[in-house]
Amino acid sequence: MTRSAMDTAQGDVRPGWLIAAPMFFLLFWSGGFVFAKLGLQHAEPLTFLALRFAIVVAAMAIAFAVFRPPLPKRASDWVHLAIVGVLMQSFYFGFTYLAFDWDVSAGTVALILAFQPILVAIIAPWSAGERVGSQRWAGLILAMAGTAVVIAARLEIAVPPVAGLVATCLALAAFLAATLWEKRFGQNHHPVTSNLIQFTAGLFAILPFALVFETGRIDLNWEMGLALAYLVICNSLIATSLLLAMIRYGEVARVSALLFLVPPGAAFLAWLILDEAMPPLAWAGMALAAIGVLIATRQRPQNAP
């Protein structure tokens, strides 16, 4: 029996708020690219991440003291939460921020990270017991094509540095691993508990590298404060929690297909907030990506192949 079948057999109930989760996840996750670029103008990448994680841990520690949520009962649950925290927070965000700092454009980073759903769709059948049908594949490929159009329309003709490209690929690998690990081993923990454990693990994993390899420079100004506030509240707390919840309650490949809208979403927010150019071709690519996601995430009848 697959994990999804076992969950159904055990009577798991999908919460009502999960219906709106994809929309808010895409908004908050896409905005993370814009506000990360804003914050990295005023701090070194790993130092910026360590500060961000420290604020999240402090907020979660206060919430934990107030609400007193239950802690994981098994040691293995602690381990799985910590592993996902390190993969998602330390490695994914760490390598992404390093890629930005090493002069890889946001478009190139987003395009490479957009391969994650395709990789998930290939790996999911044997790692999580899921079957990826022809409809899902068609939607994934169409969404990937639309995302490539958006990025290509905005991409400057320049060869990105090799170190930055390697960092981006490592970020992709970490995101892929975190997604599959959460689907395979994730349990329904209180969000305060899971966030506290995961971000604490992420902080302890990233802090030694920030202390050893960076000077600790931080420019305290309103832009830095705005970037931190957004990344802590909207990106670290809300978006990450929504992502992991969607992974637990839905099929990996279908949830990951939503990530195809992140690059065009980030491009739109960059146009709206940072006044970055948005060529007409990019708008067409956005529409194509949206159609692909709609096809890939559409519910199929129970007996459909």
Phi and psi in degrees as GROMACS dihedral restraints (atoms count N, CA, C in turn):
[ dihedral_restraints ]
;  ai    aj    ak    al  type     phi  dphi    fc
    3     4     5     6     1   -73.9    20    10
    4     5     6     7     1   167.7    20    10
    6     7     8     9     1   -61.5    20    10
    7     8     9    10     1   -42.1    20    10
    9    10    11    12     1   -64.0    20    10
   10    11    12    13     1   -41.4    20    10
   12    13    14    15     1   -65.8    20    10
   13    14    15    16     1   -38.9    20    10
   15    16    17    18     1   -64.0    20    10
   16    17    18    19     1   -41.8    20    10
   18    19    20    21     1   -60.8    20    10
   19    20    21    22     1   -42.3    20    10
   21    22    23    24     1   -65.2    20    10
   22    23    24    25     1   -41.9    20    10
   24    25    26    27     1   -63.5    20    10
   25    26    27    28     1   -32.8    20    10
   27    28    29    30     1   -82.3    20    10
   28    29    30    31     1    -2.1    20    10
   30    31    32    33     1    83.7    20    10
   31    32    33    34     1    27.6    20    10
   33    34    35    36     1   -61.0    20    10
   34    35    36    37     1   134.0    20    10
   36    37    38    39     1  -107.1    20    10
   37    38    39    40     1   127.7    20    10
   39    40    41    42     1   -76.5    20    10
   40    41    42    43     1   122.0    20    10
   42    43    44    45     1   -67.1    20    10
   43    44    45    46     1   148.7    20    10
   45    46    47    48     1   -62.2    20    10
   46    47    48    49     1   -33.8    20    10
   48    49    50    51     1   -66.7    20    10
   49    50    51    52     1   -14.3    20    10
   51    52    53    54     1   -65.8    20    10
   52    53    54    55     1   -20.6    20    10
   54    55    56    57     1   -63.2    20    10
   55    56    57    58     1   -41.0    20    10
   57    58    59    60     1   -88.9    20    10
   58    59    60    61     1    -6.1    20    10
   60    61    62    63     1   -57.7    20    10
   61    62    63    64     1   -44.5    20    10
   63    64    65    66     1   -58.5    20    10
   64    65    66    67     1   -41.2    20    10
   66    67    68    69     1   -63.2    20    10
   67    68    69    70     1   -47.8    20    10
   69    70    71    72     1   -70.1    20    10
   70    71    72    73     1   -36.3    20    10
   72    73    74    75     1   -60.1    20    10
   73    74    75    76     1   -47.5    20    10
   75    76    77    78     1   -62.3    20    10
   76    77    78    79     1   -40.9    20    10
   78    79    80    81     1   -63.2    20    10
   79    80    81    82     1   -51.2    20    10
   81    82    83    84     1   -73.5    20    10
   82    83    84    85     1   -36.7    20    10
   84    85    86    87     1   -70.4    20    10
   85    86    87    88     1   -41.7    20    10
   87    88    89    90     1   -63.5    20    10
   88    89    90    91     1   -40.1    20    10
   90    91    92    93     1   -63.8    20    10
   91    92    93    94     1   -22.2    20    10
   93    94    95    96     1   -60.1    20    10
   94    95    96    97     1   -34.1    20    10
   96    97    98    99     1   -63.6    20    10
   97    98    99   100     1   -42.7    20    10
   99   100   101   102     1   -67.1    20    10
  100   101   102   103     1   -48.5    20    10
  102   103   104   105     1   -75.6    20    10
  103   104   105   106     1   -24.7    20    10
  105   106   107   108     1   -66.1    20    10
  106   107   108   109     1   -43.9    20    10
  108   109   110   111     1   -61.4    20    10
  109   110   111   112     1   -37.6    20    10
  111   112   113   114     1   -65.7    20    10
  112   113   114   115     1   -44.7    20    10
  114   115   116   117     1   -70.3    20    10
  115   116   117   118     1   -34.4    20    10
  117   118   119   120     1   -70.5    20    10
  118   119   120   121     1    -9.4    20    10
  120   121   122   123     1   -73.7    20    10
  121   122   123   124     1   -13.4    20    10
  123   124   125   126     1  -126.3    20    10
  124   125   126   127     1     8.3    20    10
  126   127   128   129     1  -162.7    20    10
  127   128   129   130     1   157.3    20    10
  129   130   131   132     1   -73.8    20    10
  130   131   132   133     1   152.3    20    10
  132   133   134   135     1   -60.3    20    10
  133   134   135   136     1   -50.1    20    10
  135   136   137   138     1   -72.5    20    10
  136   137   138   139     1   -35.5    20    10
  138   139   140   141     1   -63.0    20    10
  139   140   141   142     1   -42.1    20    10
  141   142   143   144     1   -60.3    20    10
  142   143   144   145     1   -44.7    20    10
  144   145   146   147     1   -64.9    20    10
  145   146   147   148     1   -43.4    20    10
  147   148   149   150     1   -61.3    20    10
  148   149   150   151     1   -41.5    20    10
  150   151   152   153     1   -63.8    20    10
  151   152   153   154     1   -43.9    20    10
  153   154   155   156     1   -59.5    20    10
  154   155   156   157     1   -47.2    20    10
  156   157   158   159     1   -66.7    20    10
  157   158   159   160     1   -37.3    20    10
  159   160   161   162     1   -62.2    20    10
  160   161   162   163     1   -39.7    20    10
  162   163   164   165     1   -66.7    20    10
  163   164   165   166     1   -41.9    20    10
  165   166   167   168     1   -62.7    20    10
  166   167   168   169     1   -45.0    20    10
  168   169   170   171     1   -61.4    20    10
  169   170   171   172     1   -42.4    20    10
  171   172   173   174     1   -62.4    20    10
  172   173   174   175     1   -42.9    20    10
  174   175   176   177     1   -64.6    20    10
  175   176   177   178     1   -41.6    20    10
  177   178   179   180     1   -69.9    20    10
  178   179   180   181     1   -32.9    20    10
  180   181   182   183     1   -65.8    20    10
  181   182   183   184     1   -39.1    20    10
  183   184   185   186     1   -65.6    20    10
  184   185   186   187     1   -45.3    20    10
  186   187   188   189     1   -61.6    20    10
  187   188   189   190     1   -38.1    20    10
  189   190   191   192     1   -65.2    20    10
  190   191   192   193     1   -39.9    20    10
  192   193   194   195     1   -66.9    20    10
  193   194   195   196     1   -30.9    20    10
  195   196   197   198     1   -80.6    20    10
  196   197   198   199     1   -48.4    20    10
  198   199   200   201     1   -91.5    20    10
  199   200   201   202     1   -19.1    20    10
  201   202   203   204     1    49.2    20    10
  202   203   204   205     1    54.7    20    10
  204   205   206   207     1   -70.7    20    10
  205   206   207   208     1   158.9    20    10
  207   208   209   210     1   -68.9    20    10
  208   209   210   211     1   147.3    20    10
  210   211   212   213     1   -91.5    20    10
  211   212   213   214     1   158.2    20    10
  213   214   215   216     1   -56.5    20    10
  214   215   216   217     1   138.6    20    10
  216   217   218   219     1   -85.5    20    10
  217   218   219   220     1   -25.5    20    10
  219   220   221   222     1  -109.8    20    10
  220   221   222   223     1   146.5    20    10
  222   223   224   225     1   -62.0    20    10
  223   224   225   226     1   -34.3    20    10
  225   226   227   228     1   -63.7    20    10
  226   227   228   229     1   -33.3    20    10
  228   229   230   231     1   -65.3    20    10
  229   230   231   232     1   -40.4    20    10
  231   232   233   234     1   -59.9    20    10
  232   233   234   235     1   -43.9    20    10
  234   235   236   237     1   -64.2    20    10
  235   236   237   238     1   -45.2    20    10
  237   238   239   240     1   -65.0    20    10
  238   239   240   241     1   -40.8    20    10
  240   241   242   243     1   -61.7    20    10
  241   242   243   244     1   -43.0    20    10
  243   244   245   246     1   -65.9    20    10
  244   245   246   247     1   -39.9    20    10
  246   247   248   249     1   -63.3    20    10
  247   248   249   250     1   -46.7    20    10
  249   250   251   252     1   -62.4    20    10
  250   251   252   253     1   -39.0    20    10
  252   253   254   255     1   -61.8    20    10
  253   254   255   256     1   -44.1    20    10
  255   256   257   258     1   -68.1    20    10
  256   257   258   259     1   -44.3    20    10
  258   259   260   261     1   -63.2    20    10
  259   260   261   262     1   -47.5    20    10
  261   262   263   264     1   -76.7    20    10
  262   263   264   265     1   -49.0    20    10
  264   265   266   267     1   -82.9    20    10
  265   266   267   268     1   -55.3    20    10
  267   268   269   270     1   -72.0    20    10
  268   269   270   271     1   -54.2    20    10
  270   271   272   273     1   -77.6    20    10
  271   272   273   274     1   -50.3    20    10
  273   274   275   276     1   -62.6    20    10
  274   275   276   277     1   -55.8    20    10
  276   277   278   279     1   -69.8    20    10
  277   278   279   280     1   -37.1    20    10
  279   280   281   282     1   -60.4    20    10
  280   281   282   283     1   -50.5    20    10
  282   283   284   285     1   -69.1    20    10
  283   284   285   286     1   -33.0    20    10
  285   286   287   288     1   -63.9    20    10
  286   287   288   289     1   -45.2    20    10
  288   289   290   291     1   -67.7    20    10
  289   290   291   292     1   -35.4    20    10
  291   292   293   294     1   -65.1    20    10
  292   293   294   295     1   -38.4    20    10
  294   295   296   297     1   -61.9    20    10
  295   296   297   298     1   -43.1    20    10
  297   298   299   300     1   -60.0    20    10
  298   299   300   301     1   -44.8    20    10
  300   301   302   303     1   -67.2    20    10
  301   302   303   304     1   -26.3    20    10
  303   304   305   306     1   -94.0    20    10
  304   305   306   307     1    24.9    20    10
  306   307   308   309     1    70.0    20    10
  307   308   309   310     1    25.3    20    10
  309   310   311   312     1   -84.7    20    10
  310   311   312   313     1   130.6    20    10
  312   313   314   315     1   -66.2    20    10
  313   314   315   316     1   154.4    20    10
  315   316   317   318     1   -60.5    20    10
  316   317   318   319     1   -34.2    20    10
  318   319   320   321     1   -64.0    20    10
  319   320   321   322     1   -43.4    20    10
  321   322   323   324     1   -65.9    20    10
  322   323   324   325     1   -42.8    20    10
  324   325   326   327     1   -60.9    20    10
  325   326   327   328     1   -46.7    20    10
  327   328   329   330     1   -63.4    20    10
  328   329   330   331     1   -38.6    20    10
  330   331   332   333     1   -64.6    20    10
  331   332   333   334     1   -45.0    20    10
  333   334   335   336     1   -64.8    20    10
  334   335   336   337     1   -43.3    20    10
  336   337   338   339     1   -67.3    20    10
  337   338   339   340     1   -21.7    20    10
  339   340   341   342     1   -70.0    20    10
  340   341   342   343     1   -10.6    20    10
  342   343   344   345     1   -75.7    20    10
  343   344   345   346     1   -10.3    20    10
  345   346   347   348     1   -56.1    20    10
  346   347   348   349     1   -46.1    20    10
  348   349   350   351     1   -62.3    20    10
  349   350   351   352     1   -36.5    20    10
  351   352   353   354     1   -62.8    20    10
  352   353   354   355     1   -44.2    20    10
  354   355   356   357     1   -64.5    20    10
  355   356   357   358     1   -39.9    20    10
  357   358   359   360     1   -62.3    20    10
  358   359   360   361     1   -43.2    20    10
  360   361   362   363     1   -62.7    20    10
  361   362   363   364     1   -30.7    20    10
  363   364   365   366     1   -77.2    20    10
  364   365   366   367     1   -39.7    20    10
  366   367   368   369     1   -86.5    20    10
  367   368   369   370     1   -31.7    20    10
  369   370   371   372     1   -53.7    20    10
  370   371   372   373     1   -41.2    20    10
  372   373   374   375     1   -55.6    20    10
  373   374   375   376     1   -36.9    20    10
  375   376   377   378     1  -100.1    20    10
  376   377   378   379     1   -14.1    20    10
  378   379   380   381     1   -94.6    20    10
  379   380   381   382     1   -28.8    20    10
  381   382   383   384     1  -125.7    20    10
  382   383   384   385     1     7.8    20    10
  384   385   386   387     1    70.5    20    10
  385   386   387   388     1    27.8    20    10
  387   388   389   390     1  -108.2    20    10
  388   389   390   391     1   150.6    20    10
  390   391   392   393     1  -108.3    20    10
  391   392   393   394     1   126.7    20    10
  393   394   395   396     1  -101.8    20    10
  394   395   396   397     1   111.6    20    10
  396   397   398   399     1   -84.5    20    10
  397   398   399   400     1   178.9    20    10
  399   400   401   402     1   -65.6    20    10
  400   401   402   403     1   -34.8    20    10
  402   403   404   405     1   -61.5    20    10
  403   404   405   406     1   -43.9    20    10
  405   406   407   408     1   -62.3    20    10
  406   407   408   409     1   -44.8    20    10
  408   409   410   411     1   -62.3    20    10
  409   410   411   412     1   -42.7    20    10
  411   412   413   414     1   -61.5    20    10
  412   413   414   415     1   -43.6    20    10
  414   415   416   417     1   -64.6    20    10
  415   416   417   418     1   -42.1    20    10
  417   418   419   420     1   -61.8    20    10
  418   419   420   421     1   -44.8    20    10
  420   421   422   423     1   -66.6    20    10
  421   422   423   424     1   -41.0    20    10
  423   424   425   426     1   -65.2    20    10
  424   425   426   427     1   -41.4    20    10
  426   427   428   429     1   -65.3    20    10
  427   428   429   430     1   -38.9    20    10
  429   430   431   432     1   -64.2    20    10
  430   431   432   433     1   -40.0    20    10
  432   433   434   435     1   -63.3    20    10
  433   434   435   436     1   -43.4    20    10
  435   436   437   438     1   -64.1    20    10
  436   437   438   439     1   -40.9    20    10
  438   439   440   441     1   -63.3    20    10
  439   440   441   442     1   -41.3    20    10
  441   442   443   444     1   -62.7    20    10
  442   443   444   445     1   -36.9    20    10
  444   445   446   447     1   -63.9    20    10
  445   446   447   448     1   -43.8    20    10
  447   448   449   450     1   -60.7    20    10
  448   449   450   451     1   -48.4    20    10
  450   451   452   453     1   -68.1    20    10
  451   452   453   454     1   -42.6    20    10
  453   454   455   456     1   -62.7    20    10
  454   455   456   457     1   -33.6    20    10
  456   457   458   459     1   -67.7    20    10
  457   458   459   460     1   -25.1    20    10
  459   460   461   462     1  -109.1    20    10
  460   461   462   463     1    -6.1    20    10
  462   463   464   465     1   -76.7    20    10
  463   464   465   466     1   128.1    20    10
  465   466   467   468     1   -73.9    20    10
  466   467   468   469     1   147.1    20    10
  468   469   470   471     1   -80.6    20    10
  469   470   471   472     1    94.7    20    10
  471   472   473   474     1  -158.6    20    10
  472   473   474   475     1   149.7    20    10
  474   475   476   477     1   -88.9    20    10
  475   476   477   478     1   115.2    20    10
  477   478   479   480     1   -65.7    20    10
  478   479   480   481     1   151.6    20    10
  480   481   482   483     1   -63.8    20    10
  481   482   483   484     1   144.5    20    10
  483   484   485   486     1   -60.5    20    10
  484   485   486   487     1   -43.4    20    10
  486   487   488   489     1   -60.4    20    10
  487   488   489   490     1   -39.6    20    10
  489   490   491   492     1   -66.8    20    10
  490   491   492   493     1   -39.1    20    10
  492   493   494   495     1   -65.9    20    10
  493   494   495   496     1   -39.6    20    10
  495   496   497   498     1   -62.9    20    10
  496   497   498   499     1   -42.8    20    10
  498   499   500   501     1   -60.8    20    10
  499   500   501   502     1   -40.9    20    10
  501   502   503   504     1   -64.5    20    10
  502   503   504   505     1   -42.1    20    10
  504   505   506   507     1   -65.1    20    10
  505   506   507   508     1   -36.7    20    10
  507   508   509   510     1   -67.6    20    10
  508   509   510   511     1   -36.4    20    10
  510   511   512   513     1   -62.3    20    10
  511   512   513   514     1   -42.0    20    10
  513   514   515   516     1   -60.8    20    10
  514   515   516   517     1   -44.9    20    10
  516   517   518   519     1   -62.7    20    10
  517   518   519   520     1   -39.9    20    10
  519   520   521   522     1   -66.6    20    10
  520   521   522   523     1   -41.9    20    10
  522   523   524   525     1   -64.1    20    10
  523   524   525   526     1   -42.8    20    10
  525   526   527   528     1   -60.5    20    10
  526   527   528   529     1   -47.0    20    10
  528   529   530   531     1   -63.8    20    10
  529   530   531   532     1   -41.9    20    10
  531   532   533   534     1   -63.1    20    10
  532   533   534   535     1   -41.8    20    10
  534   535   536   537     1   -62.1    20    10
  535   536   537   538     1   -49.0    20    10
  537   538   539   540     1   -69.7    20    10
  538   539   540   541     1   -35.4    20    10
  540   541   542   543     1   -66.6    20    10
  541   542   543   544     1   -42.5    20    10
  543   544   545   546     1   -63.9    20    10
  544   545   546   547     1   -40.3    20    10
  546   547   548   549     1   -67.2    20    10
  547   548   549   550     1   -37.4    20    10
  549   550   551   552     1   -77.8    20    10
  550   551   552   553     1   -40.2    20    10
  552   553   554   555     1  -119.2    20    10
  553   554   555   556     1    -6.9    20    10
  555   556   557   558     1   -65.7    20    10
  556   557   558   559     1   143.0    20    10
  558   559   560   561     1  -124.7    20    10
  559   560   561   562     1   165.8    20    10
  561   562   563   564     1   -84.4    20    10
  562   563   564   565     1    92.9    20    10
  564   565   566   567     1  -103.4    20    10
  565   566   567   568     1   159.2    20    10
  567   568   569   570     1   -59.0    20    10
  568   569   570   571     1   136.2    20    10
  570   571   572   573     1   -59.2    20    10
  571   572   573   574     1   -33.4    20    10
  573   574   575   576     1   -65.8    20    10
  574   575   576   577     1   -43.6    20    10
  576   577   578   579     1   -63.6    20    10
  577   578   579   580     1   -49.7    20    10
  579   580   581   582     1   -65.2    20    10
  580   581   582   583     1   -41.5    20    10
  582   583   584   585     1   -65.1    20    10
  583   584   585   586     1   -41.1    20    10
  585   586   587   588     1   -61.5    20    10
  586   587   588   589     1   -45.9    20    10
  588   589   590   591     1   -68.5    20    10
  589   590   591   592     1   -45.2    20    10
  591   592   593   594     1   -68.4    20    10
  592   593   594   595     1   -42.9    20    10
  594   595   596   597     1   -74.8    20    10
  595   596   597   598     1   -29.2    20    10
  597   598   599   600     1   -64.9    20    10
  598   599   600   601     1   -43.9    20    10
  600   601   602   603     1   -62.2    20    10
  601   602   603   604     1   -42.5    20    10
  603   604   605   606     1   -63.2    20    10
  604   605   606   607     1   -40.3    20    10
  606   607   608   609     1   -63.7    20    10
  607   608   609   610     1   -47.2    20    10
  609   610   611   612     1   -67.2    20    10
  610   611   612   613     1   -26.1    20    10
  612   613   614   615     1   -78.0    20    10
  613   614   615   616     1   -34.1    20    10
  615   616   617   618     1   -91.6    20    10
  616   617   618   619     1   -28.2    20    10
  618   619   620   621     1   -60.1    20    10
  619   620   621   622     1   -44.1    20    10
  621   622   623   624     1   -60.1    20    10
  622   623   624   625     1   -37.5    20    10
  624   625   626   627     1   -69.0    20    10
  625   626   627   628     1   -37.6    20    10
  627   628   629   630     1   -65.1    20    10
  628   629   630   631     1   -39.8    20    10
  630   631   632   633     1   -71.0    20    10
  631   632   633   634     1   -34.8    20    10
  633   634   635   636     1   -83.6    20    10
  634   635   636   637     1   -41.2    20    10
  636   637   638   639     1  -102.6    20    10
  637   638   639   640     1    -6.6    20    10
  639   640   641   642     1  -128.6    20    10
  640   641   642   643     1   165.4    20    10
  642   643   644   645     1   -89.6    20    10
  643   644   645   646     1   -12.3    20    10
  645   646   647   648     1    85.1    20    10
  646   647   648   649     1    17.7    20    10
  648   649   650   651     1   -67.3    20    10
  649   650   651   652     1   129.9    20    10
  651   652   653   654     1  -142.0    20    10
  652   653   654   655     1   122.8    20    10
  654   655   656   657     1   -92.0    20    10
  655   656   657   658     1   114.6    20    10
  657   658   659   660     1   -87.3    20    10
  658   659   660   661     1   103.0    20    10
  660   661   662   663     1  -148.2    20    10
  661   662   663   664     1   179.6    20    10
  663   664   665   666     1   -67.2    20    10
  664   665   666   667     1   -33.1    20    10
  666   667   668   669     1   -66.2    20    10
  667   668   669   670     1   -41.7    20    10
  669   670   671   672     1   -63.9    20    10
  670   671   672   673     1   -42.3    20    10
  672   673   674   675     1   -63.3    20    10
  673   674   675   676     1   -41.5    20    10
  675   676   677   678     1   -64.9    20    10
  676   677   678   679     1   -44.6    20    10
  678   679   680   681     1   -62.1    20    10
  679   680   681   682     1   -44.5    20    10
  681   682   683   684     1   -63.7    20    10
  682   683   684   685     1   -43.7    20    10
  684   685   686   687     1   -60.3    20    10
  685   686   687   688     1   -45.0    20    10
  687   688   689   690     1   -65.5    20    10
  688   689   690   691     1   -48.0    20    10
  690   691   692   693     1   -67.2    20    10
  691   692   693   694     1   -33.5    20    10
  693   694   695   696     1   -73.3    20    10
  694   695   696   697     1   -51.3    20    10
  696   697   698   699     1   -79.6    20    10
  697   698   699   700     1   -55.9    20    10
  699   700   701   702     1   -80.4    20    10
  700   701   702   703     1   -40.6    20    10
  702   703   704   705     1   -88.8    20    10
  703   704   705   706     1   -52.2    20    10
  705   706   707   708     1   -74.2    20    10
  706   707   708   709     1   -45.3    20    10
  708   709   710   711     1   -86.9    20    10
  709   710   711   712     1   -57.0    20    10
  711   712   713   714     1   -75.4    20    10
  712   713   714   715     1   -54.6    20    10
  714   715   716   717     1   -64.4    20    10
  715   716   717   718     1   -44.6    20    10
  717   718   719   720     1   -63.2    20    10
  718   719   720   721     1   -41.9    20    10
  720   721   722   723     1   -63.4    20    10
  721   722   723   724     1   -41.1    20    10
  723   724   725   726     1   -64.9    20    10
  724   725   726   727     1   -42.2    20    10
  726   727   728   729     1   -59.9    20    10
  727   728   729   730     1   -49.6    20    10
  729   730   731   732     1   -67.1    20    10
  730   731   732   733     1   -34.3    20    10
  732   733   734   735     1   -66.8    20    10
  733   734   735   736     1   -42.9    20    10
  735   736   737   738     1   -64.0    20    10
  736   737   738   739     1   -36.9    20    10
  738   739   740   741     1   -64.0    20    10
  739   740   741   742     1   -42.0    20    10
  741   742   743   744     1   -66.8    20    10
  742   743   744   745     1   -37.5    20    10
  744   745   746   747     1   -94.2    20    10
  745   746   747   748     1   -13.2    20    10
  747   748   749   750     1  -126.3    20    10
  748   749   750   751     1   173.4    20    10
  750   751   752   753     1   -72.0    20    10
  751   752   753   754     1   143.9    20    10
  753   754   755   756     1   -59.1    20    10
  754   755   756   757     1   -48.5    20    10
  756   757   758   759     1   -63.7    20    10
  757   758   759   760     1   -39.9    20    10
  759   760   761   762     1   -68.7    20    10
  760   761   762   763     1   -42.5    20    10
  762   763   764   765     1   -63.8    20    10
  763   764   765   766     1   -43.0    20    10
  765   766   767   768     1   -66.2    20    10
  766   767   768   769     1   -25.0    20    10
  768   769   770   771     1   -61.4    20    10
  769   770   771   772     1   -27.9    20    10
  771   772   773   774     1   -61.0    20    10
  772   773   774   775     1   -26.7    20    10
  774   775   776   777     1   -67.3    20    10
  775   776   777   778     1   -15.7    20    10
  777   778   779   780     1   -65.5    20    10
  778   779   780   781     1   -22.9    20    10
  780   781   782   783     1   -84.9    20    10
  781   782   783   784     1    -8.1    20    10
  783   784   785   786     1   -65.7    20    10
  784   785   786   787     1   -48.9    20    10
  786   787   788   789     1   -59.5    20    10
  787   788   789   790     1   -48.6    20    10
  789   790   791   792     1   -65.2    20    10
  790   791   792   793     1   -33.2    20    10
  792   793   794   795     1   -64.8    20    10
  793   794   795   796     1   -42.0    20    10
  795   796   797   798     1   -64.3    20    10
  796   797   798   799     1   -39.9    20    10
  798   799   800   801     1   -63.0    20    10
  799   800   801   802     1   -40.9    20    10
  801   802   803   804     1   -64.0    20    10
  802   803   804   805     1   -45.3    20    10
  804   805   806   807     1   -67.1    20    10
  805   806   807   808     1   -34.6    20    10
  807   808   809   810     1   -64.8    20    10
  808   809   810   811     1   -38.1    20    10
  810   811   812   813     1   -65.5    20    10
  811   812   813   814     1   -40.6    20    10
  813   814   815   816     1   -74.6    20    10
  814   815   816   817     1   -41.6    20    10
  816   817   818   819     1   -96.3    20    10
  817   818   819   820     1   -44.1    20    10
  819   820   821   822     1   -99.7    20    10
  820   821   822   823     1     1.1    20    10
  822   823   824   825     1    61.0    20    10
  823   824   825   826     1    34.9    20    10
  825   826   827   828     1   -79.1    20    10
  826   827   828   829     1   146.5    20    10
  828   829   830   831     1   -62.0    20    10
  829   830   831   832     1   142.9    20    10
  831   832   833   834     1  -131.4    20    10
  832   833   834   835     1    90.6    20    10
  834   835   836   837     1   -61.7    20    10
  835   836   837   838     1   153.3    20    10
  837   838   839   840     1   -55.4    20    10
  838   839   840   841     1   -36.4    20    10
  840   841   842   843     1   -60.9    20    10
  841   842   843   844     1   -32.9    20    10
  843   844   845   846     1   -66.4    20    10
  844   845   846   847     1   -36.9    20    10
  846   847   848   849     1   -63.5    20    10
  847   848   849   850     1   -39.5    20    10
  849   850   851   852     1   -62.9    20    10
  850   851   852   853     1   -41.1    20    10
  852   853   854   855     1   -63.3    20    10
  853   854   855   856     1   -37.9    20    10
  855   856   857   858     1   -58.3    20    10
  856   857   858   859     1   -45.3    20    10
  858   859   860   861     1   -62.8    20    10
  859   860   861   862     1   -41.4    20    10
  861   862   863   864     1   -63.2    20    10
  862   863   864   865     1   -43.7    20    10
  864   865   866   867     1   -63.2    20    10
  865   866   867   868     1   -40.5    20    10
  867   868   869   870     1   -63.2    20    10
  868   869   870   871     1   -41.1    20    10
  870   871   872   873     1   -63.3    20    10
  871   872   873   874     1   -42.6    20    10
  873   874   875   876     1   -61.9    20    10
  874   875   876   877     1   -42.4    20    10
  876   877   878   879     1   -64.5    20    10
  877   878   879   880     1   -40.6    20    10
  879   880   881   882     1   -59.4    20    10
  880   881   882   883     1   -43.0    20    10
  882   883   884   885     1   -66.7    20    10
  883   884   885   886     1   -45.0    20    10
  885   886   887   888     1   -68.8    20    10
  886   887   888   889     1   -29.8    20    10
  888   889   890   891     1  -100.7    20    10
  889   890   891   892     1    -0.8    20    10
  891   892   893   894     1   -68.8    20    10
  892   893   894   895     1   135.0    20    10
  894   895   896   897     1   -68.2    20    10
  895   896   897   898     1   138.0    20    10
  897   898   899   900     1  -104.2    20    10
  898   899   900   901     1   155.5    20    10
  900   901   902   903     1   -59.8    20    10
  901   902   903   904     1   155.5    20    10
  903   904   905   906     1   -55.8    20    10
  904   905   906   907     1   -38.8    20    10
  906   907   908   909     1   -95.4    20    10
  907   908   909   910     1     8.2    20    10
  909   910   911   912     1   -74.0    20    10
  910   911   912   913     1   149.6    20    10
